[in-house]
Amino acid sequence: MSSMNKTEFSPSCLFLVGIPGLEDFHAWLAVPLCTIYIVTLLGNGTLLLAISTMMNLHRPMYLLIALLSCSDLVLSSSILPKMLSLFWFKDEAIKFSACLFQMFIIHTFGAVESGILSCMAIDRYVAVCNPLRYTTIVTNTLIGKMSLAILLRAGVLSVALPLLTVRLPFCSRYIPHSFCEHIAVAKLSCVDITVNNLYGLIATLSVAAMDFPCICVSYVQILRVVLQLPCKDQFKAFNTCVAHVWVISLFSVPVLFSLVLHRFHHTIPLYVHILLANTYLLLPPVANPLIYGGKMKEIRLGILIMFKMKRSMHLL
């Protein structure tokens, strides 16, 4: 076996292991994952339908929420169908090209989500700190330009990951992960992967260095302004930001926790790292529509009106 593992080859097909150490529980883990995927599709689909249907929701803040829902749907759909097939039907095989494409999508839309959250922070900063000029500063055109810039940034940073991986000679076909994560695939190589490690770190830090300070500064300024308002106005101002804060926390806290755990990767079981990676990729897409639907009155009303209209049309 050792001689086979040292044989270099260019794979046409790889095999996902799933969650090493929890193979006996794959079928059981697939049940909550399937539930998460169904709720993600229904929640984000309903949110997108309501925002696209109701004219009063064609405003910058709701357009950003719609973009976040699109990103959530792409991210979940790039991971969960294959993962459910693996856990329920033992469908471990994945074409090398499909694996590289999944890698690109995961890293691209992870960066897109981060960028959208920073845009949301800027949107709330202008709304709270400069409300009289909000409609002239934050326009639908501006949101379109920012969204395009976010997508281009994410794509440019992520495209190098599969390109760096495809050049590697491989010694194994078995990926010890539930999806094609960049380093998990690169580690199958027979050669040194320092370049992959270094570029992956640079890409991650580049996104974090642009988005994290933007989010922090925006909310510090919001907090400073809100604390100077009368008590009755403080609640109203905080209420406009609370949904965004929840969404940002759901995205950033698991990521930060994962980065901390990676410093102790020799003492923490591999399945813990993989479960955490699945958490920060799959939890926000299922939770975001529930948060926005529950916290934002305009979206709740839009969804109710949309369903009433559909019911009336059905009765006719």
C-alpha positions in Angstrom: 0.0 0.0 0.0 2.8 2.4 0.8 4.3 2.0 -2.6 1.0 2.6 -4.2 0.5 5.8 -2.1 3.8 7.1 -3.4 2.9 6.6 -7.1 2.3 9.9 -8.8 -0.7 10.2 -11.1 -3.1 12.8 -12.5 -6.6 11.8 -11.3 -9.7 11.8 -13.4 -11.8 10.9 -10.3 -11.5 11.5 -6.6 -13.4 10.0 -3.6 -14.8 11.9 -0.7 -14.5 10.1 2.6 -17.1 12.2 4.4 -16.4 12.9 8.0 -13.5 10.6 9.1 -14.2 9.0 12.4 -18.0 9.4 12.1 -18.6 7.1 9.1 -21.1 5.0 11.1 -23.2 8.1 11.7 -23.3 9.4 8.1 -26.9 8.2 7.4 -28.1 9.8 10.7 -26.2 13.1 9.9 -27.8 13.2 6.5 -31.3 13.7 8.1 -30.6 17.1 9.7 -28.5 18.1 6.7 -31.5 17.3 4.4 -33.8 19.3 6.6 -31.3 22.2 6.5 -31.2 22.1 2.7 -35.0 22.0 2.4 -35.4 25.0 4.8 -32.6 26.8 3.0 -34.3 26.4 -0.4 -37.8 27.3 0.9 -36.6 30.2 3.1 -34.3 31.9 0.6 -36.6 31.2 -2.3 -39.6 32.8 -0.4 -37.4 35.8 0.5 -36.3 36.3 -3.1 -39.8 35.9 -4.4 -41.2 38.5 -1.9 -38.4 41.0 -2.6 -38.8 40.6 -6.4 -42.6 40.8 -6.3 -43.2 43.7 -3.9 -42.2 47.0 -5.4 -41.8 48.7 -2.0 -38.9 46.2 -1.3 -37.0 47.3 -4.4 -34.7 49.4 -2.2 -30.9 49.0 -1.4 -31.2 47.3 1.9 -33.6 44.6 0.6 -31.5 44.2 -2.6 -28.5 43.4 -0.4 -30.7 40.8 1.4 -31.7 39.3 -1.9 -28.1 39.1 -3.0 -27.2 37.4 0.2 -30.0 34.9 -0.4 -28.7 34.2 -3.9 -25.2 33.6 -2.5 -26.7 31.3 0.2 -28.5 29.2 -2.3 -25.4 28.8 -4.5 -23.2 27.9 -1.6 -25.7 25.3 -0.1 -26.4 23.8 -3.5 -22.8 23.4 -4.3 -22.2 21.3 -1.2 -25.3 19.6 0.2 -26.6 17.5 -2.8 -23.3 15.7 -3.2 -22.9 15.4 0.6 -26.4 13.8 1.0 -25.6 11.5 -1.9 -22.4 10.5 -0.1 -24.0 10.0 3.3 -27.1 8.1 2.1 -26.0 6.2 -1.0 -22.3 5.9 -0.4 -21.7 7.9 -3.6 -18.1 8.8 -2.8 -16.8 9.4 -6.4 -16.5 12.9 -7.8 -14.9 13.9 -11.1 -11.7 15.8 -10.6 -13.0 18.7 -12.8 -16.3 18.7 -10.7 -14.2 18.8 -7.5 -12.2 21.8 -8.7 -15.4 23.6 -9.7 -16.9 22.9 -6.3 -13.7 24.2 -4.7 -14.0 27.4 -6.8 -17.7 28.0 -6.0 -17.2 27.4 -2.3 -14.3 29.8 -1.9 -15.8 32.4 -4.2 -19.2 32.6 -2.6 -17.7 32.4 0.9 -15.9 35.6 0.0 -19.0 37.0 -1.7 -21.0 36.6 1.6 -18.2 38.4 3.5 -18.3 41.3 1.0 -22.1 41.5 1.1 -22.1 41.7 4.9 -19.6 44.6 4.7 -21.9 46.4 2.3 -24.8 45.8 4.7 -22.7 47.4 7.5 -22.0 50.4 5.3 -25.7 50.6 4.4 -26.7 50.6 8.1 -24.0 53.1 9.0 -25.4 55.7 6.4 -29.0 54.9 7.5 -28.3 55.6 11.2 -25.5 58.2 11.1 -26.6 60.2 8.0 -30.3 59.4 7.5 -31.2 62.7 5.7 -28.8 61.8 2.9 -29.4 58.1 2.8 -31.5 58.0 -0.3 -29.0 60.1 -2.3 -25.9 58.2 -1.0 -27.1 54.6 -1.1 -28.9 54.0 -4.4 -29.8 50.8 -6.3 -27.1 51.8 -8.8 -24.5 52.0 -6.1 -25.5 48.6 -4.8 -25.2 47.1 -8.3 -21.7 48.5 -8.7 -20.6 47.3 -5.2 -22.1 43.8 -5.9 -20.2 43.5 -9.2 -17.0 44.6 -7.4 -17.5 42.0 -4.7 -18.2 39.2 -7.2 -15.1 40.1 -9.3 -12.9 40.3 -6.2 -14.1 36.9 -5.0 -13.7 35.3 -8.4 -10.2 36.7 -9.0 -9.0 35.6 -5.6 -10.5 32.1 -5.8 -9.7 31.1 -9.4 -6.1 30.6 -8.5 -7.0 27.8 -6.0 -8.1 25.2 -8.5 -5.3 26.3 -10.9 -2.7 25.7 -8.2 -4.3 22.4 -7.4 -4.6 21.0 -10.9 -0.8 21.3 -11.4 -0.1 18.9 -8.5 0.8 15.2 -8.9 -1.4 13.1 -6.6 -0.5 10.1 -4.5 -4.0 9.4 -3.2 -7.6 9.7 -4.5 -9.4 9.8 -1.1 -10.2 13.3 0.3 -10.6 13.2 4.1 -13.5 15.7 4.0 -17.2 16.0 3.1 -16.5 18.4 0.2 -13.6 19.6 -2.0 -12.0 22.0 0.4 -8.8 23.4 -1.1 -6.2 22.3 1.4 -7.8 18.9 1.9 -7.5 18.2 -1.8 -4.0 19.7 -2.1 -2.8 17.4 0.8 -3.3 14.4 -1.5 -0.3 15.5 -3.5 3.1 13.9 -3.4 4.9 17.2 -3.4 5.3 20.2 -1.2 2.1 22.3 -1.1 3.6 25.4 0.6 2.5 27.6 -2.4 -1.1 26.3 -2.0 -1.0 26.9 1.8 0.5 30.4 1.4 -1.9 31.5 -1.3 -4.9 30.2 0.5 -3.8 32.2 3.6 -3.2 35.3 1.5 -6.6 35.1 -0.2 -8.4 34.6 3.2 -6.5 37.4 4.9 -7.1 39.7 1.9 -10.8 39.3 2.2 -10.7 39.6 6.0 -8.5 42.7 5.8 -10.9 44.5 3.6 -14.2 43.4 5.1 -13.7 43.0 8.9 -12.4 46.5 9.6 -15.2 47.9 7.5 -17.8 46.0 9.5 -16.2 46.9 12.9 -15.8 50.6 12.1 -19.3 50.9 10.8 -20.9 49.4 13.9 -18.7 51.3 16.3 -19.8 54.5 14.6 -23.4 53.4 14.7 -23.1 52.6 18.4 -21.5 56.0 19.1 -24.4 57.8 17.3 -27.1 55.7 18.8 -25.9 56.2 22.4 -26.3 59.9 21.9 -30.0 59.6 21.0 -33.0 59.7 23.4 -34.0 56.4 24.8 -37.1 56.0 22.6 -35.1 56.6 19.5 -32.3 54.3 20.6 -34.6 51.3 20.4 -35.7 52.2 16.9 -32.1 52.7 15.7 -30.9 49.4 17.3 -33.9 47.6 15.7 -32.8 48.6 12.2 -29.4 46.9 12.8 -30.2 43.9 15.0 -31.0 41.5 12.1 -27.7 42.4 10.3 -25.7 41.9 13.6 -27.2 38.5 14.0 -26.4 37.5 10.4 -22.8 38.8 10.7 -22.3 36.9 14.0 -23.6 33.7 12.5 -21.0 34.0 9.7 -18.0 35.4 11.6 -18.1 33.6 14.9 -17.8 30.0 13.5 -15.1 31.2 11.1 -13.0 32.7 13.9 -13.6 29.7 16.1 -12.4 27.4 13.3 -9.2 29.5 12.8 -8.5 29.2 16.5 -9.0 25.5 16.5 -6.6 25.1 13.5 -3.8 26.2 15.8 -4.4 23.0 17.8 -5.0 20.7 14.9 -2.7 18.1 16.3 -4.7 17.6 19.5 -8.3 18.1 18.1 -9.9 15.2 16.1 -10.3 15.8 12.3 -14.0 15.3 12.5 -14.3 18.4 14.8 -12.6 20.6 12.1 -14.9 19.1 9.4 -18.1 19.6 11.4 -17.1 23.2 12.1 -16.3 23.8 8.4 -19.8 22.5 7.6 -21.3 24.7 10.3 -19.9 28.0 9.1 -20.8 27.2 5.5 -24.3 25.7 6.0 -25.7 27.4 9.1 -25.9 31.0 7.7 -27.9 30.0 4.6 -30.6 28.3 6.7 -30.7 31.0 9.4 -30.5 34.2 7.3 -34.0 34.1 5.9 -35.4 33.1 9.2 -33.7 36.1 10.9 -34.7 38.6 8.2 -38.3 37.2 8.0 -38.7 37.4 11.7 -37.0 40.7 12.5 -37.9 42.9 9.5 -41.5 44.0 9.4 -41.5 45.0 5.7 -40.4 41.5 4.7 -42.9 39.8 6.9 -45.7 42.0 5.4 -44.4 41.4 1.9 -44.4 37.6 2.4 -48.0 37.7 3.8 -49.3 39.9 1.0 -47.6 37.6 -1.6 -49.3 34.5 -0.1 -52.6 36.3 0.1 -52.3 37.3 -3.6 -51.4 33.7 -4.6 -54.4 32.3 -2.5 -56.8 34.8 -4.1 -55.6 33.9 -7.6 -56.0 30.2 -6.8 -59.5 30.7 -5.6 -60.4 32.6 -8.8 
